[in-house]
């Protein structure tokens, strides 16, 4: 069976952050790193070349293949911060309208700057997403 293209790496997160632009994206990434580290109790690690991840859980595809994915993760892209799986929690539908300025594409939430969102709401969304992830993938 084919292996997942995106895997955890040994690249230090700070090494990756040194390549991120613009500088305000790096500052926002550092805030998210601290928040996600606090919520998960896990250190930041690189998942693929550009995703900052926290924790790991095993999952099985419908075809029966097993792999590992992060519990929480985001990517500081040039255009925006991309948060994966943010809309998984039980109350995400009620919380998302209160988040602030963002765009949704597929399963991702794009935030241009953390200053554009309510950090209390973002923390609630991340907490719920993490809880939903732990129920779906208890490991």
C-alpha positions, 0 to 999 in steps of 0.5 A: 500500500502507498504511504501518505505523502505528508510525514512527520520530519526531524526539521526543527520548527525554528529552522522552518520559521526562518524561511517564512515571510512576511515577518508578521506571519512568523509572529502570528505563527509563534502565537499559534505555536504557544496556544496549540502547545498549551492546548495539546501538551505536545511540542511543535513538530514539522509535518511535511515541509510546511505544516506545524503540528502538535501531537500524533494520532493513528488513523485507518483509511476506508481501504484499510491503510494505517498512518499517523496525522497531527492532533492539531496543525497549521501552516503559515503560508505567505497569504494567510495562516491555514488552520486544518480541521478547525471546524470539527468541534460540536459547537463550531457552527455557533463559534465560527460567525464570532471568530472574525475575518477568515475564509474557508476552503475545503477543510481549512480555515484561512486567517490573514492575521491573528489581529483579525480574529477573536483569540478567545473564540479561536481557542474555543474552536481549537479546544473543540477540534482537539476534543473531536479529534481525540474521540475520533482517533483515541490511540 
